[in-house]
């Protein structure tokens, strides 16, 4: 929960919370999807799409020594995957 003290990068599809740990170890990422988004099936679909976008495209955009928490919104399900990857990459690269 320490990441909540860090920087918040808001977007239409998700919120990214970033905290610089002050070391040069590998970046860590966590995913949160609240019950406001829907039932467990919907929340898991949102989480899976976000994880796949990070794995295939955005992992290289994460800064060393940082913790990231991606808070997904329901709009993640209806967005084209290309848009999701681009938006995620843009939010992760912001203000490095």
C-alpha positions in Angstrom: 0.0 0.0 0.0 3.0 2.3 0.1 2.5 3.0 -3.6 -0.5 5.1 -2.6 1.9 7.8 -1.4 3.4 8.0 -4.8 2.5 9.7 -8.1 -0.9 9.1 -9.6 -1.4 9.1 -13.4 -5.0 9.1 -14.3 -6.5 7.9 -17.6 -9.8 7.0 -19.1 -9.1 3.3 -18.9 -7.1 3.0 -15.7 -5.2 4.8 -13.0 -1.5 4.1 -12.5 0.1 4.7 -9.1 3.9 4.9 -9.1 6.4 5.0 -6.3 10.2 5.2 -6.7 11.7 2.8 -4.2 15.2 4.4 -4.5 17.0 1.3 -5.6 17.9 -0.1 -9.1 16.2 -3.5 -8.8 13.6 -4.6 -11.3 10.3 -2.8 -11.4 7.3 -4.5 -9.6 3.7 -4.2 -10.7 0.4 -5.0 -9.0 -3.2 -4.9 -10.4 -6.4 -3.8 -8.6 -9.9 -4.0 -9.9 -12.6 -2.9 -7.5 -16.1 -4.4 -7.0 -17.5 -1.2 -8.6 -16.3 -2.6 -12.0 -18.5 -5.8 -11.8 -18.6 -9.3 -10.5 -15.6 -11.6 -10.2 -15.8 -12.7 -13.8 -15.7 -9.2 -15.1 -12.9 -8.1 -12.7 -10.8 -11.1 -13.7 -11.2 -10.3 -17.4 -10.1 -6.7 -16.8 -7.1 -7.9 -14.8 -6.1 -10.5 -17.4 -6.2 -7.9 -20.2 -4.1 -5.5 -18.2 -1.6 -8.2 -17.4 -1.3 -9.2 -21.0 -0.8 -5.7 -22.2 2.0 -5.2 -19.7 3.6 -8.5 -20.5 3.6 -8.1 -24.3 4.2 -4.4 -24.7 4.6 -2.1 -21.7 7.1 -4.0 -19.4 10.0 -2.2 -21.1 8.5 1.2 -20.3 8.7 0.6 -16.5 11.5 2.4 -14.7 14.0 0.3 -12.6 13.5 0.7 -8.9 9.8 1.6 -9.1 6.6 0.0 -7.9 3.5 0.3 -10.0 -0.2 -0.4 -9.2 -2.6 -0.4 -12.1 -6.2 0.2 -11.1 -8.4 -1.1 -13.9 -11.8 0.3 -15.0 -14.6 -1.4 -16.8 -13.7 0.5 -20.0 -10.6 -1.8 -20.4 -13.0 -4.5 -21.7 -14.4 -2.4 -24.5 -11.2 -0.7 -25.6 -9.3 -2.2 -28.6 -6.2 -4.0 -27.4 -3.9 -1.8 -29.5 -5.4 1.3 -27.7 -5.0 -0.4 -24.3 -1.3 -1.1 -25.0 -0.6 2.4 -26.3 -2.3 4.1 -23.4 -0.6 1.8 -20.8 2.8 2.5 -22.3 2.2 6.2 -22.4 1.1 6.3 -18.7 4.1 4.2 -17.6 6.6 6.4 -19.5 5.1 9.7 -18.2 7.5 11.9 -16.2 10.3 9.4 -15.7 
